[in-house]
Amino acid sequence: MPSNGHMPLRLRRATAEDAAAIAALFSASFRLLTFLPVLHTSAEDRCFIEDAILRHCEVTLAEDGSGIISFLARKGEQVRLLYTRPDRLGAGAGTLLIEAAKASGVPALELWCFQANARARRFYEARGFRAIRFTNGADNEERTPDVCYRWERGGPPSAWLMRRVENWQSRVSRAGG
């Protein structure tokens, strides 16, 4: 079981009973994006998760002993949402969820990210996604410039994967293997 340095992480499919926890995580994480206008209440976020996301997407959760720390909602090749609890950013859950989505057998993944969200953009680019379209935000609810990212099976390996391979090779060579 993967570990984030704190507690072991595990993945599981979300159920309707997870709606409140997912919505709370989504609201808290989304509010970190201070460059965005606040358009919805926490109650509206919960309705969105219950009525749109859990009904129409495959939602995978990353959990540790403290509960749900991250989730990824996917519909086919489209990653609709990927959010992590603010106190667990950088713990590895987002990477685990992205790698699980890649391993699901889809030939490609696409997602949208706000151009101003530099941390998320670095995260996706380090995991093999490439920007394929930039917009002025006219088509999103927030009216904020965004970027579409795409990952394709068989494309160049991600920086994350290359670091894992290099670390493994280094351990093997130090061990004399």
OpenMM code with the backbone's topology and positions (N, CA, C; nanometers):
from openmm import Vec3, app, unit

residues = "MET PRO SER ASN GLY HIS MET PRO LEU ARG LEU ARG ARG ALA THR ALA GLU ASP ALA ALA ALA ILE ALA ALA LEU PHE SER ALA SER PHE ARG LEU LEU THR PHE LEU PRO VAL LEU HIS THR SER ALA GLU ASP ARG CYS PHE ILE GLU ASP ALA ILE LEU ARG HIS CYS GLU VAL THR LEU ALA GLU ASP GLY SER GLY ILE ILE SER PHE LEU ALA ARG LYS GLY GLU GLN VAL ARG LEU LEU TYR THR ARG PRO ASP ARG LEU GLY ALA GLY ALA GLY THR LEU LEU ILE GLU ALA ALA LYS ALA SER GLY VAL PRO ALA LEU GLU LEU TRP CYS PHE GLN ALA ASN ALA ARG ALA ARG ARG PHE TYR GLU ALA ARG GLY PHE ARG ALA ILE ARG PHE THR ASN GLY ALA ASP ASN GLU GLU ARG THR PRO ASP VAL CYS TYR ARG TRP GLU ARG GLY GLY PRO PRO SER ALA TRP LEU MET ARG ARG VAL GLU ASN TRP GLN SER ARG VAL SER ARG ALA GLY GLY".split()
positions = [
    Vec3(0.0842, -0.1178, 0.0000),
    Vec3(0.0000, 0.0000, 0.0000),
    Vec3(0.0886, 0.1240, 0.0000),
    Vec3(0.0620, 0.2214, -0.0924),
    Vec3(0.1445, 0.3416, -0.0971),
    Vec3(0.1389, 0.4190, 0.0338),
    Vec3(0.2483, 0.4891, 0.0613),
    Vec3(0.2526, 0.5697, 0.1825),
    Vec3(0.2887, 0.7120, 0.1456),
    Vec3(0.2329, 0.8058, 0.2160),
    Vec3(0.2579, 0.9476, 0.1908),
    Vec3(0.3548, 1.0075, 0.2915),
    Vec3(0.4196, 0.9260, 0.3691),
    Vec3(0.5082, 0.9756, 0.4727),
    Vec3(0.4376, 0.9916, 0.6054),
    Vec3(0.3062, 0.9886, 0.6061),
    Vec3(0.2270, 1.0004, 0.7281),
    Vec3(0.1585, 0.8670, 0.7559),
    Vec3(0.0553, 0.8401, 0.6791),
    Vec3(-0.0231, 0.7178, 0.6941),
    Vec3(-0.0358, 0.6543, 0.5568),
    Vec3(-0.0511, 0.5224, 0.5506),
    Vec3(-0.0674, 0.4582, 0.4199),
    Vec3(-0.1928, 0.5107, 0.3487),
    Vec3(-0.1808, 0.5246, 0.2169),
    Vec3(-0.2933, 0.5671, 0.1348),
    Vec3(-0.3582, 0.4461, 0.0707),
    Vec3(-0.4901, 0.4541, 0.0541),
    Vec3(-0.5592, 0.3500, -0.0207),
    Vec3(-0.6617, 0.4173, -0.1101),
    Vec3(-0.6908, 0.3534, -0.2222),
    Vec3(-0.7893, 0.4036, -0.3157),
    Vec3(-0.9148, 0.3185, -0.3072),
    Vec3(-1.0297, 0.3831, -0.3274),
    Vec3(-1.1551, 0.3089, -0.3377),
    Vec3(-1.2540, 0.3918, -0.4181),
    Vec3(-1.3544, 0.3248, -0.4687),
    Vec3(-1.4608, 0.3908, -0.5449),
    Vec3(-1.5534, 0.4629, -0.4474),
    Vec3(-1.5948, 0.5832, -0.4825),
    Vec3(-1.6861, 0.6617, -0.3984),
    Vec3(-1.8274, 0.6041, -0.4060),
    Vec3(-1.9016, 0.6239, -0.2987),
    Vec3(-2.0429, 0.5868, -0.2936),
    Vec3(-2.1237, 0.7118, -0.2588),
    Vec3(-2.2553, 0.7006, -0.2669),
    Vec3(-2.3433, 0.8132, -0.2326),
    Vec3(-2.3210, 0.8590, -0.0887),
    Vec3(-2.2836, 0.7663, -0.0008),
    Vec3(-2.2601, 0.8015, 0.1397),
    Vec3(-2.1388, 0.8935, 0.1577),
    Vec3(-2.0548, 0.9029, 0.0568),
    Vec3(-1.9352, 0.9879, 0.0643),
    Vec3(-1.9621, 1.1319, 0.0207),
    Vec3(-2.0829, 1.1607, -0.0250),
    Vec3(-2.1118, 1.2910, -0.0853),
    Vec3(-2.0767, 1.4090, 0.0052),
    Vec3(-2.1154, 1.4040, 0.1305),
    Vec3(-2.0902, 1.5170, 0.2213),
    Vec3(-1.9405, 1.5393, 0.2400),
    Vec3(-1.8655, 1.4329, 0.2596),
    Vec3(-1.7203, 1.4459, 0.2796),
    Vec3(-1.6514, 1.4953, 0.1528),
    Vec3(-1.6936, 1.4451, 0.0369),
    Vec3(-1.6347, 1.4900, -0.0897),
    Vec3(-1.6660, 1.6381, -0.1113),
    Vec3(-1.7898, 1.6773, -0.0865),
    Vec3(-1.8290, 1.8172, -0.1057),
    Vec3(-1.7529, 1.9103, -0.0114),
    Vec3(-1.7324, 1.8682, 0.1125),
    Vec3(-1.6569, 1.9508, 0.2077),
    Vec3(-1.5124, 1.9667, 0.1617),
    Vec3(-1.4524, 1.8589, 0.1144),
    Vec3(-1.3154, 1.8642, 0.0630),
    Vec3(-1.3098, 1.9556, -0.0592),
    Vec3(-1.4040, 1.9380, -0.1518),
    Vec3(-1.4101, 2.0202, -0.2725),
    Vec3(-1.4213, 2.1684, -0.2362),
    Vec3(-1.5130, 2.2030, -0.1481),
    Vec3(-1.5325, 2.3435, -0.1080),
    Vec3(-1.4064, 2.4019, -0.0471),
    Vec3(-1.3455, 2.3284, 0.0449),
    Vec3(-1.2252, 2.3792, 0.1131),
    Vec3(-1.1102, 2.3971, 0.0147),
    Vec3(-1.0923, 2.3015, -0.0742),
    Vec3(-0.9831, 2.3088, -0.1699),
    Vec3(-1.0070, 2.4181, -0.2735),
    Vec3(-1.1290, 2.4273, -0.3250),
    Vec3(-1.1623, 2.5269, -0.4263),
    Vec3(-1.1426, 2.6679, -0.3716),
    Vec3(-1.1678, 2.6876, -0.2434),
    Vec3(-1.1544, 2.8207, -0.1838),
    Vec3(-1.0085, 2.8646, -0.1685),
    Vec3(-0.9153, 2.7716, -0.1880),
    Vec3(-0.7737, 2.8093, -0.1905),
    Vec3(-0.7392, 2.8876, -0.3174),
    Vec3(-0.8234, 2.8746, -0.4179),
    Vec3(-0.7989, 2.9416, -0.5454),
    Vec3(-0.8496, 3.0861, -0.5356),
    Vec3(-0.7729, 3.1668, -0.4650),
    Vec3(-0.8169, 3.3017, -0.4294),
    Vec3(-0.8300, 3.3951, -0.5492),
    Vec3(-0.7782, 3.3564, -0.6635),
    Vec3(-0.7925, 3.4379, -0.7837),
    Vec3(-0.9311, 3.4212, -0.8475),
    Vec3(-1.0121, 3.3270, -0.7963),
    Vec3(-1.1455, 3.3012, -0.8510),
    Vec3(-1.2539, 3.3705, -0.7697),
    Vec3(-1.3612, 3.4097, -0.8367),
    Vec3(-1.4772, 3.4601, -0.7612),
    Vec3(-1.5456, 3.3436, -0.6905),
    Vec3(-1.6036, 3.3672, -0.5754),
    Vec3(-1.6809, 3.2638, -0.5055),
    Vec3(-1.8227, 3.2711, -0.5610),
    Vec3(-1.8617, 3.1685, -0.6339),
    Vec3(-1.9911, 3.1679, -0.7017),
    Vec3(-2.0944, 3.0794, -0.6341),
    Vec3(-2.0478, 2.9862, -0.5498),
    Vec3(-2.1398, 2.8886, -0.4911),
    Vec3(-2.1171, 2.8734, -0.3419),
    Vec3(-2.2246, 2.8424, -0.2719),
    Vec3(-2.2161, 2.8132, -0.1289),
    Vec3(-2.1725, 2.6688, -0.1103),
    Vec3(-2.1374, 2.6343, 0.0107),
    Vec3(-2.1026, 2.4946, 0.0410),
    Vec3(-2.2217, 2.4029, 0.0148),
    Vec3(-2.3428, 2.4491, 0.0431),
    Vec3(-2.4631, 2.3686, 0.0164),
    Vec3(-2.4793, 2.3441, -0.1335),
    Vec3(-2.4513, 2.4448, -0.2148),
    Vec3(-2.4585, 2.4268, -0.3605),
    Vec3(-2.3499, 2.3317, -0.4096),
    Vec3(-2.2325, 2.3403, -0.3494),
    Vec3(-2.1254, 2.2461, -0.3840),
    Vec3(-2.1699, 2.1026, -0.3562),
    Vec3(-2.2368, 2.0817, -0.2439),
    Vec3(-2.2826, 1.9464, -0.2099),
    Vec3(-2.3850, 1.8969, -0.3128),
    Vec3(-2.4775, 1.9817, -0.3523),
    Vec3(-2.5752, 1.9430, -0.4551),
    Vec3(-2.5037, 1.9075, -0.5856),
    Vec3(-2.4029, 1.9853, -0.6226),
    Vec3(-2.3251, 1.9583, -0.7437),
    Vec3(-2.2585, 1.8209, -0.7354),
    Vec3(-2.1965, 1.7923, -0.6227),
    Vec3(-2.1309, 1.6623, -0.6055),
    Vec3(-2.2340, 1.5499, -0.6117),
    Vec3(-2.3442, 1.5643, -0.5395),
    Vec3(-2.4474, 1.4594, -0.5366),
    Vec3(-2.5172, 1.4422, -0.6709),
    Vec3(-2.5615, 1.5532, -0.7314),
    Vec3(-2.6480, 1.5461, -0.8488),
    Vec3(-2.5731, 1.5350, -0.9812),
    Vec3(-2.4547, 1.5868, -0.9891),
    Vec3(-2.3815, 1.5828, -1.1160),
    Vec3(-2.2637, 1.4855, -1.1112),
    Vec3(-2.1773, 1.5031, -1.0142),
    Vec3(-2.0524, 1.4271, -1.0143),
    Vec3(-2.0744, 1.2800, -0.9789),
    Vec3(-2.1365, 1.2517, -0.8655),
    Vec3(-2.1531, 1.1109, -0.8263),
    Vec3(-2.2482, 1.0350, -0.9184),
    Vec3(-2.3387, 1.1029, -0.9825),
    Vec3(-2.4333, 1.0360, -1.0732),
    Vec3(-2.3770, 1.0096, -1.2114),
    Vec3(-2.2837, 1.0949, -1.2563),
    Vec3(-2.2407, 1.0871, -1.3956),
    Vec3(-2.0919, 1.0578, -1.4148),
    Vec3(-2.0187, 1.0472, -1.3071),
    Vec3(-1.8745, 1.0243, -1.3172),
    Vec3(-1.8336, 0.9035, -1.2341),
    Vec3(-1.7211, 0.8477, -1.2703),
    Vec3(-1.6551, 0.7481, -1.1855),
    Vec3(-1.5677, 0.8275, -1.0900),
    Vec3(-1.5937, 0.8145, -0.9609),
    Vec3(-1.5208, 0.8931, -0.8613),
    Vec3(-1.4365, 0.7995, -0.7771),
    Vec3(-1.3073, 0.8260, -0.7748),
    Vec3(-1.2130, 0.7477, -0.6964),
    Vec3(-1.1620, 0.8338, -0.5821),
    Vec3(-1.1578, 0.7740, -0.4638),
    Vec3(-1.1125, 0.8432, -0.3435),
    Vec3(-0.9759, 0.7928, -0.3013),
    Vec3(-0.8952, 0.8827, -0.2474),
    Vec3(-0.7721, 0.8449, -0.1780),
    Vec3(-0.7973, 0.8727, -0.0305),
    Vec3(-0.7711, 0.7715, 0.0508),
    Vec3(-0.7961, 0.7823, 0.1947),
    Vec3(-0.6720, 0.7417, 0.2723),
    Vec3(-0.6647, 0.7933, 0.3931),
    Vec3(-0.5694, 0.7441, 0.4915),
    Vec3(-0.6453, 0.7328, 0.6230),
    Vec3(-0.5763, 0.7176, 0.7316),
    Vec3(-0.6423, 0.7013, 0.8608),
    Vec3(-0.7258, 0.8205, 0.9038),
    Vec3(-0.7037, 0.9366, 0.8412),
    Vec3(-0.7806, 1.0558, 0.8771),
    Vec3(-0.9065, 1.0715, 0.7912),
    Vec3(-0.9261, 0.9852, 0.6928),
    Vec3(-1.0436, 0.9929, 0.6066),
    Vec3(-1.0070, 1.0221, 0.4628),
    Vec3(-1.1027, 1.0769, 0.3893),
    Vec3(-1.0821, 1.1098, 0.2482),
    Vec3(-0.9890, 1.2299, 0.2392),
    Vec3(-0.8797, 1.2147, 0.1642),
    Vec3(-0.7863, 1.3271, 0.1506),
    Vec3(-0.7802, 1.3812, 0.0084),
    Vec3(-0.8343, 1.3057, -0.0887),
    Vec3(-0.8329, 1.3521, -0.2261),
    Vec3(-0.9349, 1.2720, -0.3055),
    Vec3(-0.9807, 1.3306, -0.4173),
    Vec3(-1.0699, 1.2560, -0.5050),
    Vec3(-1.0492, 1.2980, -0.6494),
    Vec3(-1.0778, 1.2049, -0.7392),
    Vec3(-1.0719, 1.2290, -0.8823),
    Vec3(-1.2035, 1.1824, -0.9418),
    Vec3(-1.2702, 1.2697, -1.0172),
    Vec3(-1.3949, 1.2361, -1.0867),
    Vec3(-1.3646, 1.2332, -1.2361),
    Vec3(-1.3984, 1.1208, -1.2999),
    Vec3(-1.3664, 1.1015, -1.4419),
    Vec3(-1.4889, 1.0503, -1.5153),
    Vec3(-1.5080, 1.1024, -1.6343),
    Vec3(-1.6118, 1.0524, -1.7240),
    Vec3(-1.5421, 1.0196, -1.8544),
    Vec3(-1.5177, 0.8906, -1.8764),
    Vec3(-1.4410, 0.8501, -1.9938),
    Vec3(-1.2996, 0.9035, -1.9843),
    Vec3(-1.2587, 0.9761, -2.0868),
    Vec3(-1.1240, 1.0337, -2.0889),
    Vec3(-1.1166, 1.1687, -2.0177),
    Vec3(-1.2306, 1.2238, -1.9805),
    Vec3(-1.2346, 1.3581, -1.9215),
    Vec3(-1.2228, 1.3519, -1.7692),
    Vec3(-1.1150, 1.4074, -1.7156),
    Vec3(-1.1026, 1.4239, -1.5705),
    Vec3(-1.1803, 1.5506, -1.5373),
    Vec3(-1.2935, 1.5332, -1.4720),
    Vec3(-1.3805, 1.6470, -1.4407),
    Vec3(-1.3293, 1.7232, -1.3191),
    Vec3(-1.2856, 1.6512, -1.2161),
    Vec3(-1.2391, 1.7139, -1.0922),
    Vec3(-1.1248, 1.6326, -1.0342),
    Vec3(-1.0268, 1.7023, -0.9790),
    Vec3(-0.9217, 1.6411, -0.8971),
    Vec3(-0.8895, 1.7437, -0.7894),
    Vec3(-0.9275, 1.7108, -0.6670),
    Vec3(-0.9051, 1.8031, -0.5554),
    Vec3(-0.8505, 1.7262, -0.4362),
    Vec3(-0.7671, 1.7951, -0.3590),
    Vec3(-0.7040, 1.7381, -0.2405),
    Vec3(-0.7321, 1.8288, -0.1219),
    Vec3(-0.7516, 1.7658, -0.0070),
    Vec3(-0.7736, 1.8420, 0.1160),
    Vec3(-0.6546, 1.9356, 0.1372),
    Vec3(-0.6801, 2.0625, 0.1686),
    Vec3(-0.5705, 2.1592, 0.1802),
    Vec3(-0.4573, 2.1164, 0.2739),
    Vec3(-0.4892, 2.0513, 0.3843),
    Vec3(-0.3837, 2.0114, 0.4781),
    Vec3(-0.3052, 1.8898, 0.4297),
    Vec3(-0.3422, 1.8314, 0.3161),
    Vec3(-0.2732, 1.7130, 0.2647),
    Vec3(-0.2123, 1.7344, 0.1267),
    Vec3(-0.2090, 1.8594, 0.0804),
    Vec3(-0.1436, 1.8870, -0.0470),
    Vec3(0.0017, 1.8420, -0.0405),
    Vec3(0.0472, 1.7768, -0.1446),
    Vec3(0.1848, 1.7298, -0.1504),
    Vec3(0.2078, 1.5945, -0.0850),
    Vec3(0.1018, 1.5303, -0.0378),
    Vec3(0.1159, 1.4004, 0.0300),
    Vec3(0.1195, 1.2825, -0.0667),
    Vec3(0.0984, 1.3058, -0.1953),
    Vec3(0.1060, 1.1979, -0.2940),
    Vec3(-0.0275, 1.1430, -0.3397),
    Vec3(-0.1358, 1.1891, -0.2801),
    Vec3(-0.2669, 1.1346, -0.3155),
    Vec3(-0.3074, 1.1713, -0.4579),
    Vec3(-0.2827, 1.2937, -0.4995),
    Vec3(-0.3177, 1.3347, -0.6355),
    Vec3(-0.2427, 1.2531, -0.7397),
    Vec3(-0.1149, 1.2307, -0.7158),
    Vec3(-0.0361, 1.1481, -0.8073),
    Vec3(-0.0914, 1.0069, -0.8136),
    Vec3(-0.1236, 0.9505, -0.6989),
    Vec3(-0.1799, 0.8157, -0.6946),
    Vec3(-0.3098, 0.8090, -0.7750),
    Vec3(-0.3956, 0.9087, -0.7616),
    Vec3(-0.5217, 0.9114, -0.8350),
    Vec3(-0.4996, 0.9271, -0.9851),
    Vec3(-0.4085, 1.0149, -1.0254),
    Vec3(-0.3792, 1.0332, -1.1681),
    Vec3(-0.3219, 0.9048, -1.2272),
    Vec3(-0.2292, 0.8413, -1.1561),
    Vec3(-0.1696, 0.7176, -1.2077),
    Vec3(-0.2742, 0.6065, -1.2164),
    Vec3(-0.3682, 0.6017, -1.1224),
    Vec3(-0.4762, 0.5025, -1.1290),
    Vec3(-0.5659, 0.5299, -1.2496),
    Vec3(-0.5944, 0.6562, -1.2778),
    Vec3(-0.6759, 0.6899, -1.3948),
    Vec3(-0.6043, 0.6499, -1.5229),
    Vec3(-0.4740, 0.6735, -1.5295),
    Vec3(-0.3963, 0.6317, -1.6465),
    Vec3(-0.3997, 0.4799, -1.6626),
    Vec3(-0.3940, 0.4089, -1.5514),
    Vec3(-0.3910, 0.2623, -1.5538),
    Vec3(-0.5282, 0.2013, -1.5817),
    Vec3(-0.6327, 0.2836, -1.5887),
    Vec3(-0.7685, 0.2318, -1.6089),
    Vec3(-0.7905, 0.1758, -1.7489),
    Vec3(-0.6987, 0.2025, -1.8386),
    Vec3(-0.7115, 0.1508, -1.9742),
    Vec3(-0.7547, 0.2534, -2.0767),
    Vec3(-0.7887, 0.3742, -2.0343),
    Vec3(-0.8261, 0.4766, -2.1320),
    Vec3(-0.7038, 0.5132, -2.2158),
    Vec3(-0.7243, 0.5430, -2.3444),
    Vec3(-0.6097, 0.5779, -2.4287),
    Vec3(-0.5543, 0.7175, -2.4013),
    Vec3(-0.6357, 0.8032, -2.3376),
    Vec3(-0.5935, 0.9408, -2.3110),
    Vec3(-0.6756, 0.9965, -2.1950),
    Vec3(-0.6247, 1.1036, -2.1364),
    Vec3(-0.6975, 1.1788, -2.0338),
    Vec3(-0.6881, 1.3260, -2.0704),
    Vec3(-0.7984, 1.3968, -2.0504),
    Vec3(-0.7990, 1.5415, -2.0697),
    Vec3(-0.8595, 1.6074, -1.9475),
    Vec3(-0.8151, 1.7273, -1.9192),
    Vec3(-0.8677, 1.8032, -1.8059),
    Vec3(-0.8453, 1.9507, -1.8295),
    Vec3(-0.9223, 2.0313, -1.7572),
    Vec3(-0.9088, 2.1757, -1.7630),
    Vec3(-0.8532, 2.2264, -1.6307),
    Vec3(-0.7741, 2.3301, -1.6405),
    Vec3(-0.7100, 2.3909, -1.5242),
    Vec3(-0.7079, 2.5418, -1.5477),
    Vec3(-0.7237, 2.6186, -1.4433),
    Vec3(-0.7133, 2.7636, -1.4580),
    Vec3(-0.5681, 2.8019, -1.4841),
    Vec3(-0.5466, 2.8916, -1.5772),
    Vec3(-0.4102, 2.9326, -1.6113),
    Vec3(-0.3358, 2.9886, -1.4908),
    Vec3(-0.4064, 3.0549, -1.4006),
    Vec3(-0.3428, 3.1157, -1.2835),
    Vec3(-0.3061, 3.0139, -1.1760),
    Vec3(-0.3507, 2.8892, -1.1900),
    Vec3(-0.3235, 2.7865, -1.0893),
    Vec3(-0.1888, 2.7202, -1.1201),
    Vec3(-0.0819, 2.7922, -1.0899),
    Vec3(0.0536, 2.7471, -1.1239),
    Vec3(0.0881, 2.6138, -1.0588),
    Vec3(0.0458, 2.5925, -0.9355),
    Vec3(0.0780, 2.4667, -0.8670),
    Vec3(0.0153, 2.3483, -0.9399),
    Vec3(-0.1109, 2.3600, -0.9771),
    Vec3(-0.1780, 2.2505, -1.0488),
    Vec3(-0.1153, 2.2301, -1.1860),
    Vec3(-0.0813, 2.3357, -1.2541),
    Vec3(-0.0199, 2.3235, -1.3863),
    Vec3(0.1134, 2.2501, -1.3784),
    Vec3(0.1956, 2.2846, -1.2787),
    Vec3(0.3226, 2.2130, -1.2606),
    Vec3(0.2972, 2.0657, -1.2312),
    Vec3(0.1960, 2.0382, -1.1473),
    Vec3(0.1602, 1.9006, -1.1115),
    Vec3(0.1264, 1.8203, -1.2376),
    Vec3(0.0371, 1.8718, -1.3218),
    Vec3(-0.0033, 1.7972, -1.4414),
    Vec3(0.1115, 1.7814, -1.5400),
    Vec3(0.1870, 1.8872, -1.5603),
    Vec3(0.2987, 1.8801, -1.6547),
    Vec3(0.4046, 1.7804, -1.6089),
    Vec3(0.4301, 1.7723, -1.4791),
    Vec3(0.5279, 1.6769, -1.4259),
    Vec3(0.4802, 1.5327, -1.4406),
    Vec3(0.3514, 1.5133, -1.4644),
    Vec3(0.2946, 1.3789, -1.4773),
    Vec3(0.2579, 1.3461, -1.6213),
    Vec3(0.3204, 1.4166, -1.7153),
    Vec3(0.3089, 1.3820, -1.8563),
    Vec3(0.1960, 1.4480, -1.9328),
    Vec3(0.1220, 1.5395, -1.8723),
    Vec3(0.0165, 1.6102, -1.9436),
    Vec3(0.0798, 1.7273, -2.0194),
    Vec3(0.0237, 1.7570, -2.1358),
    Vec3(0.0724, 1.8730, -2.2104),
    Vec3(-0.0446, 1.9641, -2.2432),
    Vec3(-0.0170, 2.0926, -2.2403),
    Vec3(-0.1203, 2.1923, -2.2712),
    Vec3(-0.1532, 2.1840, -2.4192),
    Vec3(-0.2835, 2.1738, -2.4502),
    Vec3(-0.3241, 2.1660, -2.5912),
    Vec3(-0.4156, 2.2813, -2.6330),
    Vec3(-0.4684, 2.3549, -2.5367),
    Vec3(-0.5572, 2.4661, -2.5704),
    Vec3(-0.5625, 2.5653, -2.4548),
    Vec3(-0.5491, 2.6918, -2.4882),
    Vec3(-0.5627, 2.8003, -2.3909),
    Vec3(-0.6851, 2.8823, -2.4288),
    Vec3(-0.7646, 2.9248, -2.3296),
    Vec3(-0.8807, 3.0089, -2.3584),
    Vec3(-0.8787, 3.1326, -2.2690),
    Vec3(-0.9632, 3.2264, -2.3034),
    Vec3(-0.9760, 3.3483, -2.2236),
    Vec3(-1.0766, 3.3328, -2.1105),
    Vec3(-1.1348, 3.2131, -2.0956),
    Vec3(-1.2288, 3.1867, -1.9880),
    Vec3(-1.3737, 3.2179, -2.0215),
    Vec3(-1.4012, 3.2613, -2.1428),
    Vec3(-1.5383, 3.2991, -2.1803),
    Vec3(-1.6367, 3.1830, -2.1672),
    Vec3(-1.5877, 3.0588, -2.1771),
    Vec3(-1.6771, 2.9434, -2.1724),
    Vec3(-1.6849, 2.8762, -2.0360),
    Vec3(-1.6133, 2.9266, -1.9353),
    Vec3(-1.6264, 2.8662, -1.8024),
    Vec3(-1.7065, 2.9575, -1.7105),
    Vec3(-1.7624, 2.8993, -1.6102),
    Vec3(-1.8512, 2.9701, -1.5186),
    Vec3(-1.7832, 3.0885, -1.4489),
    Vec3(-1.6563, 3.0724, -1.4198),
    Vec3(-1.5824, 3.1758, -1.3469),
    Vec3(-1.5333, 3.2895, -1.4366),
    Vec3(-1.5403, 3.2685, -1.5701),
    Vec3(-1.4911, 3.3667, -1.6675),
    Vec3(-1.3442, 3.3991, -1.6433),
    Vec3(-1.2684, 3.2919, -1.6162),
    Vec3(-1.1263, 3.3035, -1.5833),
    Vec3(-1.0461, 3.2221, -1.6845),
    Vec3(-0.9387, 3.2775, -1.7401),
    Vec3(-0.8603, 3.2053, -1.8399),
    Vec3(-0.8209, 3.0650, -1.7914),
    Vec3(-0.8360, 2.9680, -1.8834),
    Vec3(-0.8040, 2.8306, -1.8483),
    Vec3(-0.7220, 2.7645, -1.9582),
    Vec3(-0.6801, 2.6431, -1.9288),
    Vec3(-0.5975, 2.5667, -2.0216),
    Vec3(-0.6434, 2.4213, -2.0176),
    Vec3(-0.6502, 2.3608, -2.1356),
    Vec3(-0.6834, 2.2184, -2.1453),
    Vec3(-0.5537, 2.1399, -2.1550),
    Vec3(-0.5423, 2.0365, -2.0722),
    Vec3(-0.4263, 1.9477, -2.0722),
    Vec3(-0.4676, 1.8107, -2.1230),
    Vec3(-0.3729, 1.7423, -2.1873),
    Vec3(-0.3982, 1.6073, -2.2387),
    Vec3(-0.2779, 1.5182, -2.2106),
    Vec3(-0.3078, 1.3957, -2.1701),
    Vec3(-0.2081, 1.2888, -2.1559),
    Vec3(-0.2509, 1.1775, -2.2498),
    Vec3(-0.1548, 1.1199, -2.3218),
    Vec3(-0.1854, 1.0099, -2.4123),
    Vec3(-0.0995, 0.8896, -2.3785),
    Vec3(-0.1643, 0.7736, -2.3766),
    Vec3(-0.0924, 0.6484, -2.3547),
    Vec3(0.0134, 0.6349, -2.4645),
    Vec3(0.1314, 0.5942, -2.4252),
    Vec3(0.2396, 0.5788, -2.5224),
    Vec3(0.3154, 0.7074, -2.5484),
    Vec3(0.2743, 0.8155, -2.4840),
    Vec3(0.3462, 0.9421, -2.4973),
    Vec3(0.4753, 0.9356, -2.4165),
    Vec3(0.5482, 1.0440, -2.4125),
    Vec3(0.6732, 1.0437, -2.3347),
    Vec3(0.6436, 1.0191, -2.1870),
    Vec3(0.7342, 0.9497, -2.1175),
    Vec3(0.7111, 0.9230, -1.9753),
    Vec3(0.7079, 1.0525, -1.8945),
    Vec3(0.6288, 1.0511, -1.7896),
    Vec3(0.6169, 1.1699, -1.7049),
    Vec3(0.7439, 1.1891, -1.6228),
    Vec3(0.7655, 1.3126, -1.5805),
    Vec3(0.8796, 1.3427, -1.4940),
    Vec3(0.8702, 1.2633, -1.3647),
    Vec3(0.7480, 1.2466, -1.3132),
    Vec3(0.7282, 1.1696, -1.1905),
    Vec3(0.7756, 1.0255, -1.2103),
    Vec3(0.7359, 0.9635, -1.3214),
    Vec3(0.7759, 0.8256, -1.3476),
    Vec3(0.9264, 0.8154, -1.3656),
    Vec3(0.9856, 0.9098, -1.4359),
    Vec3(1.1310, 0.9072, -1.4568),
    Vec3(1.2053, 0.9175, -1.3225),
    Vec3(1.1570, 1.0019, -1.2305),
    Vec3(1.2206, 1.0106, -1.0981),
    Vec3(1.2094, 0.8782, -1.0247),
    Vec3(1.0924, 0.8123, -1.0331),
    Vec3(1.0741, 0.6830, -0.9668),
    Vec3(1.1722, 0.5799, -1.0227),
    Vec3(1.1887, 0.5753, -1.1542),
    Vec3(1.2813, 0.4814, -1.2173),
    Vec3(1.4244, 0.5119, -1.1745),
    Vec3(1.4626, 0.6395, -1.1765),
    Vec3(1.5978, 0.6784, -1.1351),
    Vec3(1.6234, 0.6427, -0.9890),
    Vec3(1.5262, 0.6648, -0.9004),
    Vec3(1.5418, 0.6276, -0.7597),
    Vec3(1.5589, 0.4778, -0.7440),
    Vec3(1.4793, 0.4023, -0.8172),
    Vec3(1.4896, 0.2561, -0.8109),
    Vec3(1.6261, 0.2108, -0.8611),
    Vec3(1.6731, 0.2666, -0.9743),
    Vec3(1.8038, 0.2305, -1.0288),
    Vec3(1.9145, 0.2647, -0.9318),
    Vec3(1.9029, 0.3784, -0.8650),
    Vec3(2.0028, 0.4194, -0.7672),
    Vec3(2.0075, 0.3224, -0.6493),
    Vec3(1.8904, 0.2816, -0.5997),
    Vec3(1.8861, 0.1854, -0.4874),
    Vec3(1.9451, 0.0522, -0.5286),
    Vec3(1.9162, 0.0083, -0.6502),
    Vec3(1.9681, -0.1206, -0.6990),
    Vec3(2.1198, -0.1143, -0.7092),
    Vec3(2.1717, -0.0049, -0.7656),
    Vec3(2.3173, 0.0041, -0.7835),
    Vec3(2.3889, 0.0149, -0.6483),
    Vec3(2.3297, 0.0842, -0.5499),
    Vec3(2.3903, 0.0926, -0.4163),
    Vec3(2.3877, -0.0427, -0.3457),
    Vec3(2.2852, -0.1217, -0.3784),
    Vec3(2.2726, -0.2527, -0.3150),
    Vec3(2.3608, -0.3563, -0.3838),
    Vec3(2.4248, -0.3130, -0.4932),
    Vec3(2.5156, -0.4055, -0.5619),
    Vec3(2.4458, -0.4979, -0.6589),
    Vec3(2.3217, -0.4610, -0.6998),
    Vec3(2.2474, -0.5471, -0.7911),
    Vec3(2.2526, -0.4986, -0.9245),
] * unit.nanometer
topology = app.Topology()
chain = topology.addChain("A")
for resn in residues:
    res = topology.addResidue(resn, chain)
    for name in ("N", "CA", "C"):
        topology.addAtom(name, app.Element.getBySymbol(name[0]), res)
